[in-house]
């Protein structure tokens, strides 16, 4: 698989992403009253992925306010899935969501070997397709460590989204420094053939917070 390239984004979509992101509109978004810091186009893509690929389990790093964990849990419920959302953060989740029967909140470092083992133990051997999304600490070092530890938990045809590859000038926040995009670039260069890009899904709405970050496990 070739390295990702930010040139793949539609020019008009890139301009809209810059406007949407820099105005901070995403910071004021909510799902069922809970903050959810996502692009609405990505959320629509996610629900289509869940339906089309019959997603059964979710692995999320970066719970934050809990809106996306709730969104994913509702999708599992609506689609009749058997599994749950495993959501990881260094801070405890919102008290409002802690008792949710479809969400397993884990507190700790999502880029630690210990956490990867906890996740492995929670995933049943007979599970169906899994959707993993990396959206915690956005530094390159952290995301690369997450990829190294968590991608091995994926099975063939499982789905992976690396969020916020748009930072560090792809095209937003050029001052950020090496982040998710650069981590993914290095991971793909050293793990050839492990993941394949879902370019059509990524490009569907013209802009995304995860450029080159929609991937399928081979």
MDTraj code that builds the backbone (N, CA, C; nanometers):
import mdtraj as md
import numpy as np

residues = "UNK UNK UNK UNK UNK UNK UNK UNK UNK UNK UNK UNK UNK UNK UNK UNK UNK UNK UNK UNK UNK UNK UNK UNK UNK UNK UNK UNK UNK UNK UNK UNK UNK UNK UNK UNK UNK UNK UNK UNK UNK UNK UNK UNK UNK UNK UNK UNK UNK UNK UNK UNK UNK UNK UNK UNK UNK UNK UNK UNK UNK UNK UNK UNK UNK UNK UNK UNK UNK UNK UNK UNK UNK UNK UNK UNK UNK UNK UNK UNK UNK UNK UNK UNK UNK UNK UNK UNK UNK UNK UNK UNK UNK UNK UNK UNK UNK UNK UNK UNK UNK UNK UNK UNK UNK UNK UNK UNK UNK UNK UNK UNK UNK UNK UNK UNK UNK UNK UNK UNK UNK UNK UNK UNK UNK UNK UNK UNK UNK UNK UNK UNK UNK UNK UNK UNK UNK UNK UNK UNK UNK UNK UNK UNK UNK UNK UNK UNK UNK UNK UNK UNK UNK UNK UNK UNK UNK UNK UNK UNK UNK UNK UNK UNK UNK UNK UNK UNK UNK UNK UNK UNK UNK UNK UNK UNK UNK UNK UNK UNK UNK UNK UNK UNK UNK UNK UNK UNK UNK UNK UNK UNK UNK UNK UNK UNK UNK UNK UNK UNK UNK UNK UNK UNK UNK UNK UNK UNK UNK UNK UNK UNK UNK UNK UNK UNK UNK UNK".split()
xyz = np.array([
    [0.0849, -0.1196, 0.0000],
    [0.0000, 0.0000, 0.0000],
    [0.0882, 0.1243, 0.0000],
    [0.0603, 0.2219, -0.0881],
    [0.1415, 0.3438, -0.0887],
    [0.1182, 0.4256, 0.0364],
    [0.2156, 0.5103, 0.0692],
    [0.1982, 0.5998, 0.1820],
    [0.0820, 0.6936, 0.1571],
    [0.0148, 0.7411, 0.2641],
    [-0.0978, 0.8319, 0.2447],
    [-0.0518, 0.9642, 0.1879],
    [-0.1413, 1.0349, 0.1246],
    [-0.1081, 1.1658, 0.0691],
    [-0.2238, 1.2616, 0.0893],
    [-0.2000, 1.3797, 0.1470],
    [-0.3090, 1.4735, 0.1703],
    [-0.3675, 1.5291, 0.0424],
    [-0.2972, 1.5118, -0.0720],
    [-0.3482, 1.5622, -0.1987],
    [-0.4739, 1.4896, -0.2429],
    [-0.5060, 1.3766, -0.1776],
    [-0.6228, 1.2999, -0.2169],
    [-0.7531, 1.3727, -0.1838],
    [-0.7494, 1.4708, -0.0924],
    [-0.8720, 1.5399, -0.0541],
    [-0.9172, 1.6355, -0.1634],
    [-1.0473, 1.6374, -0.1896],
    [-1.1045, 1.7279, -0.2872],
    [-1.0734, 1.8728, -0.2480],
    [-1.0280, 1.9583, -0.3414],
    [-0.9911, 2.0964, -0.3057],
    [-1.1045, 2.1745, -0.2404],
    [-1.2265, 2.1577, -0.2919],
    [-1.3402, 2.2269, -0.2311],
    [-1.3669, 2.1720, -0.0913],
    [-1.3522, 2.0413, -0.0756],
    [-1.3699, 1.9813, 0.0563],
    [-1.2653, 2.0288, 0.1544],
    [-1.1434, 2.0459, 0.1065],
    [-1.0366, 2.0952, 0.1929],
    [-1.0663, 2.2360, 0.2421],
    [-1.1176, 2.3207, 0.1533],
    [-1.1528, 2.4564, 0.1941],
    [-1.2656, 2.4555, 0.2965],
    [-1.3626, 2.3671, 0.2779],
    [-1.4715, 2.3588, 0.3748],
    [-1.4217, 2.3060, 0.5090],
    [-1.3329, 2.2077, 0.5033],
    [-1.2763, 2.1540, 0.6272],
    [-1.2036, 2.2636, 0.7046],
    [-1.1239, 2.3436, 0.6351],
    [-1.0538, 2.4540, 0.7012],
    [-1.1524, 2.5489, 0.7669],
    [-1.2592, 2.5816, 0.6976],
    [-1.3617, 2.6724, 0.7532],
    [-1.4300, 2.6088, 0.8738],
    [-1.4741, 2.4844, 0.8592],
    [-1.5481, 2.4139, 0.9638],
    [-1.4608, 2.3942, 1.0879],
    [-1.3366, 2.3547, 1.0664],
    [-1.2472, 2.3261, 1.1789],
    [-1.2019, 2.4538, 1.2486],
    [-1.1564, 2.5503, 1.1711],
    [-1.0994, 2.6714, 1.2307],
    [-1.2028, 2.7574, 1.3013],
    [-1.3283, 2.7469, 1.2629],
    [-1.4351, 2.8187, 1.3332],
    [-1.4779, 2.7468, 1.4616],
    [-1.4283, 2.6262, 1.4816],
    [-1.4595, 2.5513, 1.6036],
    [-1.6008, 2.4980, 1.6098],
    [-1.6665, 2.4834, 1.4952],
    [-1.8048, 2.4342, 1.4942],
    [-1.8128, 2.2950, 1.5557],
    [-1.7138, 2.2124, 1.5292],
    [-1.7123, 2.0753, 1.5802],
    [-1.7079, 2.0699, 1.7322],
    [-1.6592, 2.1773, 1.7949],
    [-1.6511, 2.1796, 1.9411],
    [-1.7879, 2.1967, 2.0065],
    [-1.8857, 2.2416, 1.9301],
    [-2.0192, 2.2630, 1.9860],
    [-2.1195, 2.1578, 1.9444],
    [-2.0718, 2.0453, 1.8923],
    [-2.1629, 1.9394, 1.8477],
    [-2.1980, 1.8455, 1.9627],
    [-2.3222, 1.7948, 1.9599],
    [-2.3709, 1.7040, 2.0642],
    [-2.4484, 1.5892, 2.0012],
    [-2.4438, 1.4741, 2.0676],
    [-2.5272, 1.3607, 2.0294],
    [-2.6104, 1.3212, 2.1506],
    [-2.7404, 1.3319, 2.1380],
    [-2.8330, 1.3044, 2.2499],
    [-2.7907, 1.3809, 2.3751],
    [-2.7482, 1.5051, 2.3555],
    [-2.7131, 1.5920, 2.4666],
    [-2.5716, 1.5768, 2.5193],
    [-2.4929, 1.4862, 2.4600],
    [-2.3564, 1.4626, 2.5047],
    [-2.2600, 1.5125, 2.3963],
    [-2.1576, 1.5857, 2.4370],
    [-2.0633, 1.6398, 2.3385],
    [-1.9971, 1.5286, 2.2579],
    [-1.9872, 1.5529, 2.1270],
    [-1.9261, 1.4567, 2.0358],
    [-1.8397, 1.5351, 1.9379],
    [-1.7100, 1.5237, 1.9513],
    [-1.6166, 1.6083, 1.8768],
    [-1.5767, 1.5401, 1.7461],
    [-1.6700, 1.5339, 1.6538],
    [-1.6489, 1.4668, 1.5257],
    [-1.7009, 1.5540, 1.4115],
    [-1.6570, 1.5208, 1.2906],
    [-1.7173, 1.5804, 1.1715],
    [-1.8472, 1.5059, 1.1416],
    [-1.9554, 1.5760, 1.1105],
    [-2.0818, 1.5070, 1.0835],
    [-2.0725, 1.4123, 0.9643],
    [-1.9884, 1.4450, 0.8666],
    [-1.9718, 1.3549, 0.7521],
    [-1.9074, 1.2232, 0.7948],
    [-1.8134, 1.2304, 0.8891],
    [-1.7526, 1.1070, 0.9393],
    [-1.8549, 1.0238, 1.0161],
    [-1.9359, 1.0888, 1.0969],
    [-2.0382, 1.0151, 1.1719],
    [-2.1339, 0.9441, 1.0767],
    [-2.1691, 1.0109, 0.9669],
    [-2.2592, 0.9464, 0.8699],
    [-2.1882, 0.8275, 0.8050],
    [-2.0611, 0.8452, 0.7721],
    [-1.9840, 0.7331, 0.7177],
    [-1.9806, 0.6163, 0.8153],
    [-1.9613, 0.6464, 0.9436],
    [-1.9508, 0.5394, 1.0425],
    [-2.0789, 0.4578, 1.0501],
    [-2.1938, 0.5264, 1.0494],
    [-2.3173, 0.4483, 1.0606],
    [-2.3398, 0.3639, 0.9349],
    [-2.2946, 0.4109, 0.8194],
    [-2.3054, 0.3289, 0.6985],
    [-2.2120, 0.2081, 0.7070],
    [-2.0914, 0.2293, 0.7581],
    [-1.9972, 0.1187, 0.7760],
    [-2.0563, 0.0130, 0.8695],
    [-2.1175, 0.0574, 0.9787],
    [-2.1771, -0.0367, 1.0744],
    [-2.2816, -0.1241, 1.0064],
    [-2.3690, -0.0622, 0.9269],
    [-2.4768, -0.1371, 0.8624],
    [-2.4232, -0.2290, 0.7530],
    [-2.3355, -0.1764, 0.6685],
    [-2.2869, -0.2528, 0.5544],
    [-2.1964, -0.3684, 0.5958],
    [-2.1171, -0.3477, 0.6999],
    [-2.0197, -0.4491, 0.7396],
    [-2.0648, -0.5296, 0.8611],
    [-2.1879, -0.5036, 0.9072],
    [-2.2461, -0.5775, 1.0207],
    [-2.1529, -0.5757, 1.1412],
    [-2.1150, -0.4537, 1.1786],
    [-2.0220, -0.4373, 1.2911],
    [-2.0836, -0.4915, 1.4192],
    [-2.0053, -0.5704, 1.4913],
    [-2.0528, -0.6397, 1.6111],
    [-1.9898, -0.5844, 1.7397],
    [-1.8667, -0.5333, 1.7279],
    [-1.7947, -0.4774, 1.8424],
    [-1.7263, -0.3479, 1.8012],
    [-1.7008, -0.2622, 1.9001],
    [-1.6313, -0.1360, 1.8758],
    [-1.5177, -0.1225, 1.9761],
    [-1.4021, -0.0782, 1.9269],
    [-1.2898, -0.0415, 2.0127],
    [-1.2585, 0.1047, 1.9866],
    [-1.2746, 0.1874, 2.0888],
    [-1.2511, 0.3312, 2.0762],
    [-1.1443, 0.3744, 2.1748],
    [-1.0431, 0.4483, 2.1264],
    [-0.9489, 0.5110, 2.2188],
    [-0.9797, 0.6604, 2.2203],
    [-0.9918, 0.7143, 2.3405],
    [-1.0275, 0.8549, 2.3553],
    [-1.1761, 0.8740, 2.3784],
    [-1.2222, 0.8446, 2.5008],
    [-1.3645, 0.8589, 2.5340],
    [-1.4063, 1.0053, 2.5378],
    [-1.3235, 1.0878, 2.6005],
    [-1.3490, 1.2305, 2.6237],
    [-1.4853, 1.2486, 2.6901],
    [-1.5799, 1.3138, 2.6249],
    [-1.7105, 1.3408, 2.6863],
    [-1.8040, 1.2202, 2.6786],
    [-1.7772, 1.1281, 2.5887],
    [-1.8592, 1.0069, 2.5783],
    [-1.9618, 1.0082, 2.4680],
    [-1.9724, 1.1167, 2.3917],
    [-2.0739, 1.1237, 2.2874],
    [-2.0554, 1.0205, 2.1785],
    [-1.9327, 0.9965, 2.1381],
    [-1.9111, 0.8986, 2.0318],
    [-1.9323, 0.7564, 2.0827],
    [-1.8945, 0.7285, 2.2077],
    [-1.9218, 0.5961, 2.2643],
    [-2.0719, 0.5696, 2.2668],
    [-2.1497, 0.6706, 2.3045],
    [-2.2950, 0.6568, 2.3051],
    [-2.3489, 0.6368, 2.1644],
    [-2.2971, 0.7119, 2.0691],
    [-2.3366, 0.6994, 1.9288],
    [-2.3105, 0.5574, 1.8783],
    [-2.1922, 0.5063, 1.9059],
    [-2.1575, 0.3715, 1.8601],
    [-2.2436, 0.2661, 1.9304],
    [-2.2685, 0.2857, 2.0593],
    [-2.3526, 0.1899, 2.1323],
    [-2.4934, 0.1861, 2.0747],
    [-2.5470, 0.3019, 2.0398],
    [-2.6805, 0.3062, 1.9798],
    [-2.6820, 0.2357, 1.8443],
    [-2.5761, 0.2530, 1.7664],
    [-2.5692, 0.1853, 1.6372],
    [-2.5673, 0.0337, 1.6554],
    [-2.4906, -0.0151, 1.7522],
    [-2.4889, -0.1589, 1.7789],
    [-2.6285, -0.2081, 1.8154],
    [-2.6958, -0.1331, 1.9014],
    [-2.8299, -0.1717, 1.9455],
    [-2.9280, -0.1722, 1.8286],
    [-2.9259, -0.0663, 1.7494],
    [-3.0198, -0.0536, 1.6378],
    [-2.9974, -0.1606, 1.5314],
    [-2.8722, -0.2023, 1.5146],
    [-2.8406, -0.3030, 1.4133],
    [-2.8491, -0.4463, 1.4654],
    [-2.8895, -0.4615, 1.5912],
    [-2.9053, -0.5949, 1.6475],
    [-2.7739, -0.6679, 1.6712],
    [-2.6660, -0.5939, 1.6923],
    [-2.5358, -0.6556, 1.7189],
    [-2.5338, -0.7177, 1.8580],
    [-2.4464, -0.8128, 1.8764],
    [-2.4361, -0.8806, 2.0059],
    [-2.3352, -0.8159, 2.0992],
    [-2.2408, -0.7413, 2.0433],
    [-2.1285, -0.6928, 2.1214],
    [-2.1484, -0.5583, 2.1872],
    [-2.0368, -0.5008, 2.2323],
    [-2.0384, -0.3749, 2.3064],
    [-1.9316, -0.2807, 2.2522],
    [-1.9309, -0.1622, 2.3079],
    [-1.8280, -0.0637, 2.2815],
    [-1.7254, -0.0709, 2.3946],
    [-1.5993, -0.0885, 2.3599],
    [-1.4907, -0.0781, 2.4564],
    [-1.4264, 0.0575, 2.4335],
    [-1.4387, 0.1472, 2.5313],
    [-1.3901, 0.2843, 2.5156],
    [-1.2853, 0.3135, 2.6219],
    [-1.1704, 0.3639, 2.5780],
    [-1.0540, 0.3813, 2.6660],
    [-1.0169, 0.5286, 2.6782],
    [-0.9882, 0.5719, 2.8015],
    [-0.9409, 0.7083, 2.8237],
    [-0.8618, 0.7121, 2.9545],
    [-0.7741, 0.8107, 2.9661],
    [-0.6977, 0.8244, 3.0903],
    [-0.7833, 0.8830, 3.2021],
    [-0.8955, 0.9464, 3.1670],
    [-0.9870, 1.0038, 3.2656],
    [-1.1149, 0.9219, 3.2723],
    [-1.1765, 0.9121, 3.3894],
    [-1.3034, 0.8393, 3.4008],
    [-1.4099, 0.8990, 3.3097],
    [-1.4952, 0.8144, 3.2571],
    [-1.6022, 0.8593, 3.1680],
    [-1.7100, 0.9341, 3.2455],
    [-1.7934, 1.0034, 3.1707],
    [-1.9046, 1.0763, 3.2286],
    [-1.9917, 0.9837, 3.3130],
    [-2.0296, 1.0316, 3.4317],
    [-2.1156, 0.9514, 3.5199],
    [-2.2463, 0.9144, 3.4522],
    [-2.2911, 1.0007, 3.3594],
    [-2.4176, 0.9767, 3.2916],
    [-2.4134, 0.8492, 3.2073],
    [-2.2928, 0.8114, 3.1628],
    [-2.2808, 0.6989, 3.0713],
    [-2.2195, 0.5747, 3.1345],
    [-2.1708, 0.5863, 3.2561],
    [-2.0945, 0.4757, 3.3135],
    [-2.1767, 0.3485, 3.3292],
    [-2.3058, 0.3623, 3.3464],
    [-2.3900, 0.2449, 3.3671],
    [-2.4502, 0.1921, 3.2364],
    [-2.4104, 0.2460, 3.1229],
    [-2.4679, 0.2039, 2.9957],
    [-2.4343, 0.0567, 2.9696],
    [-2.5361, -0.0277, 2.9445],
    [-2.5107, -0.1719, 2.9295],
    [-2.4302, -0.2087, 2.8054],
    [-2.4221, -0.1186, 2.7094],
    [-2.3509, -0.1480, 2.5853],
    [-2.2083, -0.0919, 2.5831],
    [-2.1666, -0.0243, 2.6899],
    [-2.0357, 0.0402, 2.6886],
    [-1.9505, -0.0101, 2.8049],
    [-1.8295, -0.0534, 2.7730],
    [-1.7307, -0.0936, 2.8731],
    [-1.6237, 0.0146, 2.8755],
    [-1.6217, 0.0954, 2.9818],
    [-1.5238, 0.2026, 2.9932],
    [-1.3992, 0.1500, 3.0636],
    [-1.2836, 0.1695, 3.0002],
    [-1.1557, 0.1324, 3.0595],
    [-1.0756, 0.2590, 3.0840],
    [-1.0210, 0.2734, 3.2037],
    [-0.9418, 0.3911, 3.2392],
    [-0.7942, 0.3531, 3.2379],
    [-0.7189, 0.4231, 3.1548],
    [-0.5770, 0.3959, 3.1462],
    [-0.5198, 0.4415, 3.0136],
    [-0.3958, 0.4056, 2.9902],
    [-0.3224, 0.4464, 2.8711],
    [-0.3556, 0.3523, 2.7554],
    [-0.4165, 0.4081, 2.6505],
    [-0.4564, 0.3250, 2.5363],
    [-0.3362, 0.2764, 2.4560],
    [-0.2181, 0.3304, 2.4815],
    [-0.0972, 0.2906, 2.4088],
    [-0.0057, 0.2041, 2.4948],
    [-0.0627, 0.1373, 2.5950],
    [0.0179, 0.0499, 2.6812],
    [-0.0099, -0.0966, 2.6497],
    [0.0907, -0.1797, 2.6672],
    [0.0749, -0.3232, 2.6440],
    [-0.0279, -0.3827, 2.7396],
    [-0.0318, -0.3316, 2.8624],
    [-0.1291, -0.3804, 2.9606],
    [-0.2722, -0.3564, 2.9126],
    [-0.2990, -0.2367, 2.8568],
    [-0.4330, -0.2066, 2.8083],
    [-0.4685, -0.2945, 2.6882],
    [-0.3737, -0.3178, 2.6004],
    [-0.3990, -0.4051, 2.4858],
    [-0.4394, -0.5447, 2.5319],
    [-0.3765, -0.5930, 2.6381],
    [-0.4112, -0.7241, 2.6913],
    [-0.5503, -0.7230, 2.7542],
    [-0.5870, -0.6137, 2.8198],
    [-0.7225, -0.6026, 2.8772],
    [-0.8270, -0.6079, 2.7660],
    [-0.8000, -0.5379, 2.6572],
    [-0.8928, -0.5394, 2.5437],
    [-0.9017, -0.6796, 2.4850],
    [-0.7881, -0.7445, 2.4691],
    [-0.7870, -0.8802, 2.4134],
    [-0.8749, -0.9744, 2.4954],
    [-0.8683, -0.9595, 2.6272],
    [-0.9475, -1.0468, 2.7144],
    [-1.0974, -1.0181, 2.7039],
    [-1.1336, -0.8943, 2.6714],
    [-1.2750, -0.8581, 2.6622],
    [-1.3399, -0.9021, 2.5312],
    [-1.2589, -0.9191, 2.4282],
    [-1.3149, -0.9565, 2.2979],
    [-1.3341, -1.1078, 2.2924],
    [-1.4561, -1.1539, 2.2710],
    [-1.4805, -1.2988, 2.2693],
    [-1.4239, -1.3645, 2.1436],
    [-1.3801, -1.4882, 2.1534],
    [-1.3243, -1.5575, 2.0369],
    [-1.4220, -1.5655, 1.9197],
    [-1.5508, -1.5733, 1.9491],
    [-1.6512, -1.5911, 1.8439],
    [-1.7096, -1.4591, 1.7951],
    [-1.6449, -1.3477, 1.8259],
    [-1.7006, -1.2177, 1.7907],
    [-1.7161, -1.1995, 1.6399],
    [-1.8079, -1.1062, 1.6044],
    [-1.8243, -1.0670, 1.4660],
    [-1.7317, -0.9517, 1.4307],
    [-1.7569, -0.8842, 1.3183],
    [-1.6700, -0.7759, 1.2726],
    [-1.6562, -0.6636, 1.3750],
    [-1.5353, -0.6071, 1.3808],
    [-1.5037, -0.5030, 1.4781],
    [-1.4709, -0.3722, 1.4063],
    [-1.5134, -0.2628, 1.4673],
    [-1.4807, -0.1275, 1.4208],
    [-1.3917, -0.0645, 1.5263],
    [-1.2678, -0.0299, 1.4889],
    [-1.1743, 0.0347, 1.5813],
    [-1.1512, 0.1785, 1.5376],
    [-1.1465, 0.2688, 1.6337],
    [-1.1234, 0.4100, 1.6034],
    [-1.0250, 0.4671, 1.7045],
    [-0.9167, 0.5245, 1.6549],
    [-0.8124, 0.5825, 1.7396],
    [-0.8306, 0.7329, 1.7446],
    [-0.8619, 0.7843, 1.8642],
    [-0.8935, 0.9269, 1.8784],
    [-0.8573, 0.9754, 2.0181],
    [-0.7374, 0.9388, 2.0652],
    [-0.6959, 0.9832, 2.1987],
    [-0.5854, 1.0874, 2.1844],
    [-0.4736, 1.0681, 2.2496],
    [-0.3578, 1.1564, 2.2361],
    [-0.3140, 1.1554, 2.0893],
    [-0.3034, 1.2743, 2.0286],
    [-0.2772, 1.2824, 1.8852],
    [-0.1291, 1.2962, 1.8491],
    [-0.0388, 1.2827, 1.9441],
    [0.1023, 1.2891, 1.9096],
    [0.1420, 1.1647, 1.8288],
    [0.2392, 1.1824, 1.7415],
    [0.2826, 1.0703, 1.6576],
    [0.3259, 0.9511, 1.7422],
    [0.4039, 0.9758, 1.8454],
    [0.4551, 0.8665, 1.9278],
    [0.3421, 0.7831, 1.9873],
    [0.2398, 0.8512, 2.0379],
    [0.1290, 0.7800, 2.1008],
    [0.0491, 0.6997, 1.9986],
    [0.0138, 0.7625, 1.8874],
    [-0.0686, 0.6946, 1.7867],
    [0.0073, 0.5772, 1.7263],
    [0.1356, 0.5940, 1.7016],
    [0.2143, 0.4833, 1.6472],
    [0.2168, 0.3660, 1.7446],
    [0.2274, 0.3961, 1.8733],
    [0.2250, 0.2895, 1.9741],
    [0.0878, 0.2210, 1.9762],
    [-0.0195, 0.2983, 1.9647],
    [-0.1532, 0.2383, 1.9565],
    [-0.1634, 0.1438, 1.8371],
    [-0.1152, 0.1884, 1.7222],
    [-0.1209, 0.1048, 1.6021],
    [-0.0432, -0.0253, 1.6230],
    [0.0750, -0.0150, 1.6804],
    [0.1579, -0.1340, 1.7012],
    [0.0907, -0.2341, 1.7941],
    [0.0190, -0.1844, 1.8951],
    [-0.0405, -0.2724, 1.9957],
    [-0.1819, -0.3178, 1.9619],
    [-0.2580, -0.2331, 1.8948],
    [-0.4000, -0.2634, 1.8756],
    [-0.4339, -0.3240, 1.7396],
    [-0.3593, -0.2912, 1.6359],
    [-0.3875, -0.3523, 1.5053],
    [-0.3758, -0.5052, 1.5121],
    [-0.2806, -0.5621, 1.5882],
    [-0.2766, -0.7081, 1.5988],
    [-0.4025, -0.7712, 1.6588],
    [-0.4862, -0.6925, 1.7249],
    [-0.6117, -0.7446, 1.7782],
    [-0.7190, -0.7552, 1.6706],
    [-0.6964, -0.6917, 1.5563],
    [-0.7941, -0.6925, 1.4483],
    [-0.7837, -0.8217, 1.3675],
    [-0.8975, -0.8597, 1.3098],
    [-0.9024, -0.9750, 1.2209],
    [-0.9298, -0.9277, 1.0787],
    [-0.9156, -1.0179, 0.9864],
    [-0.9385, -0.9852, 0.8455],
    [-1.0776, -0.9236, 0.8276],
    [-1.0837, -0.8121, 0.7557],
    [-1.2058, -0.7382, 0.7249],
    [-1.2544, -0.6504, 0.8398],
    [-1.1872, -0.6514, 0.9546],
    [-1.2197, -0.5519, 1.0577],
    [-1.1857, -0.4130, 1.0038],
    [-1.2513, -0.3120, 1.0606],
    [-1.2359, -0.1752, 1.0099],
    [-1.1592, -0.0900, 1.1104],
    [-1.0738, -0.0011, 1.0594],
    [-0.9960, 0.0880, 1.1440],
    [-1.0048, 0.2303, 1.0909],
    [-1.0346, 0.3246, 1.1806],
    [-1.0275, 0.4665, 1.1474],
    [-0.9244, 0.5318, 1.2388],
    [-0.8280, 0.6011, 1.1799],
    [-0.7328, 0.6822, 1.2554],
    [-0.7801, 0.8262, 1.2434],
    [-0.8366, 0.8786, 1.3513],
    [-0.8959, 1.0126, 1.3511],
    [-0.7888, 1.1216, 1.3585],
    [-0.8306, 1.2411, 1.3162],
    [-0.7505, 1.3635, 1.3270],
    [-0.6162, 1.3561, 1.2553],
    [-0.6112, 1.2785, 1.1485],
    [-0.4959, 1.2848, 1.0592],
    [-0.4920, 1.4193, 0.9856],
    [-0.5947, 1.4990, 1.0039],
    [-0.6018, 1.6313, 0.9397],
    [-0.5100, 1.7338, 1.0052],
    [-0.4601, 1.7067, 1.1275],
    [-0.3753, 1.8061, 1.1940],
    [-0.2332, 1.8015, 1.1394],
    [-0.1536, 1.8984, 1.1773],
    [-0.0161, 1.9162, 1.1306],
    [-0.0119, 1.9497, 0.9814],
    [-0.1107, 2.0310, 0.9394],
    [-0.1097, 2.0816, 0.8032],
    [-0.1740, 1.9926, 0.7000],
    [-0.2616, 1.8994, 0.7422],
    [-0.3285, 1.8077, 0.6476],
    [-0.4800, 1.8243, 0.6421],
    [-0.5382, 1.9411, 0.6365],
    [-0.4729, 2.0708, 0.6136],
    [-0.4752, 2.1648, 0.7349],
    [-0.5275, 2.1221, 0.8516],
    [-0.5458, 2.2156, 0.9631],
    [-0.4271, 2.2098, 1.0591],
    [-0.4183, 2.3097, 1.1469],
    [-0.3199, 2.3186, 1.2549],
    [-0.1773, 2.2824, 1.2102],
    [-0.1203, 2.3596, 1.1187],
    [0.0145, 2.3292, 1.0693],
    [0.1220, 2.3346, 1.1776],
    [0.0919, 2.4000, 1.2884],
    [0.1890, 2.4126, 1.3972],
    [0.1889, 2.2926, 1.4909],
    [0.1010, 2.1966, 1.4707],
    [0.0792, 2.0879, 1.5669],
    [0.2040, 2.0026, 1.5888],
    [0.2758, 1.9733, 1.4844],
    [0.3874, 1.8796, 1.4943],
    [0.3429, 1.7408, 1.4522],
    [0.4360, 1.6478, 1.4377],
    [0.4008, 1.5129, 1.3927],
    [0.2869, 1.4530, 1.4750],
    [0.1863, 1.4042, 1.4048],
    [0.0673, 1.3539, 1.4725],
    [0.0168, 1.2241, 1.4117],
    [-0.1155, 1.2031, 1.4118],
    [-0.1722, 1.0783, 1.3620],
    [-0.1354, 1.0466, 1.2175],
    [-0.1331, 1.1487, 1.1322],
    [-0.0984, 1.1266, 0.9921],
    [0.0422, 1.0684, 0.9795],
    [0.1367, 1.1300, 1.0500],
    [0.2746, 1.0844, 1.0423],
    [0.2926, 0.9469, 1.1063],
    [0.2163, 0.9194, 1.2131],
    [0.2208, 0.7865, 1.2751],
    [0.1706, 0.6808, 1.1777],
    [0.0605, 0.7105, 1.1109],
    [0.0042, 0.6157, 1.0149],
    [0.0992, 0.5957, 0.8975],
    [0.1595, 0.7037, 0.8512],
    [0.2548, 0.6955, 0.7410],
    [0.3695, 0.6010, 0.7756],
    [0.4241, 0.6151, 0.8968],
    [0.5347, 0.5282, 0.9375],
    [0.4879, 0.3843, 0.9560],
    [0.3709, 0.3666, 1.0146],
    [0.3206, 0.2311, 1.0373],
    [0.3007, 0.1574, 0.9051],
    [0.2403, 0.2230, 0.8076],
    [0.2154, 0.1594, 0.6787],
    [0.3452, 0.1256, 0.6066],
    [0.4456, 0.2103, 0.6251],
    [0.5741, 0.1867, 0.5594],
    [0.6457, 0.0645, 0.6166],
    [0.6182, 0.0324, 0.7427],
    [0.6879, -0.0790, 0.8089],
    [0.5998, -0.2027, 0.8245],
    [0.4730, -0.1931, 0.7823],
    [0.3807, -0.3075, 0.7917],
    [0.3064, -0.3223, 0.6593],
    [0.3817, -0.3386, 0.5542],
    [0.3238, -0.3457, 0.4198],
    [0.2209, -0.4587, 0.4094],
    [0.1058, -0.4257, 0.3519],
    [0.0032, -0.5251, 0.3259],
    [-0.0877, -0.5566, 0.4420],
    [-0.0656, -0.4942, 0.5586],
    [-0.1489, -0.5243, 0.6749],
    [-0.2841, -0.4554, 0.6709],
    [-0.2844, -0.3349, 0.6149],
    [-0.4057, -0.2543, 0.6068],
    [-0.4202, -0.2018, 0.4642],
    [-0.5434, -0.1946, 0.4180],
    [-0.5696, -0.1385, 0.2864],
    [-0.6610, -0.0180, 0.3020],
    [-0.6350, 0.0868, 0.2247],
    [-0.7142, 0.2096, 0.2352],
    [-0.8525, 0.1903, 0.1742],
    [-0.9531, 0.2449, 0.2408],
    [-1.0890, 0.2499, 0.1863],
    [-1.1085, 0.3905, 0.1295],
    [-1.0459, 0.4151, 0.0140],
    [-1.0409, 0.5495, -0.0424],
    [-1.1787, 0.6011, -0.0822],
    [-1.2636, 0.5140, -0.1337],
    [-1.3969, 0.5576, -0.1764],
    [-1.4798, 0.6044, -0.0577],
    [-1.4717, 0.5323, 0.0519],
    [-1.5458, 0.5725, 0.1718],
    [-1.4935, 0.7056, 0.2245],
    [-1.3617, 0.7198, 0.2312],
    [-1.3015, 0.8429, 0.2806],
    [-1.3439, 0.9641, 0.1986],
    [-1.3523, 0.9464, 0.0676],
    [-1.3786, 1.0590, -0.0229],
    [-1.5273, 1.0868, -0.0436],
    [-1.6132, 1.0070, 0.0128],
    [-1.7557, 1.0113, -0.0207],
    [-1.8176, 1.1498, -0.0056],
    [-1.7860, 1.2206, 0.1016],
    [-1.8500, 1.3498, 0.1281],
    [-1.7588, 1.4691, 0.1019],
    [-1.6393, 1.4438, 0.0496],
    [-1.5523, 1.5537, 0.0093],
    [-1.4595, 1.6066, 0.1161],
    [-1.4909, 1.5824, 0.2439],
    [-1.3988, 1.6228, 0.3506],
    [-1.4162, 1.5326, 0.4713],
    [-1.3098, 1.5207, 0.5487],
    [-1.3091, 1.4311, 0.6629],
    [-1.2053, 1.4779, 0.7637],
    [-1.2259, 1.4463, 0.8903],
    [-1.1236, 1.4696, 0.9915],
    [-1.0156, 1.3607, 0.9862],
    [-1.0354, 1.2584, 0.9026],
    [-0.9435, 1.1436, 0.8976],
    [-0.8916, 1.1193, 0.7563],
    [-0.8274, 1.2201, 0.6928],
    [-0.7746, 1.1955, 0.5587],
    [-0.6724, 1.0829, 0.5588],
    [-0.6920, 0.9874, 0.4682],
    [-0.6080, 0.8678, 0.4558],
    [-0.6212, 0.7772, 0.5777],
    [-0.7217, 0.8008, 0.6627],
    [-0.7351, 0.7253, 0.7865],
    [-0.8457, 0.6222, 0.7874],
    [-0.9101, 0.5959, 0.6740],
    [-1.0118, 0.4909, 0.6643],
    [-0.9445, 0.3651, 0.6094],
    [-0.9403, 0.2594, 0.6905],
    [-0.8594, 0.1423, 0.6567],
    [-0.9307, 0.0123, 0.6899],
    [-0.8964, -0.0924, 0.6156],
    [-0.9529, -0.2256, 0.6366],
    [-0.8380, -0.3225, 0.6604],
    [-0.8521, -0.4091, 0.7601],
    [-0.7501, -0.5088, 0.7897],
    [-0.7533, -0.6186, 0.6845],
    [-0.6370, -0.6541, 0.6339],
    [-0.6297, -0.7585, 0.5314],
    [-0.6025, -0.8947, 0.5939],
])
top = md.Topology()
chain = top.add_chain()
for i, resn in enumerate(residues, 1):
    res = top.add_residue(resn, chain, resSeq=i)
    for name in ("N", "CA", "C"):
        top.add_atom(name, md.element.get_by_symbol(name[0]), res)
traj = md.Trajectory(xyz[None], top)
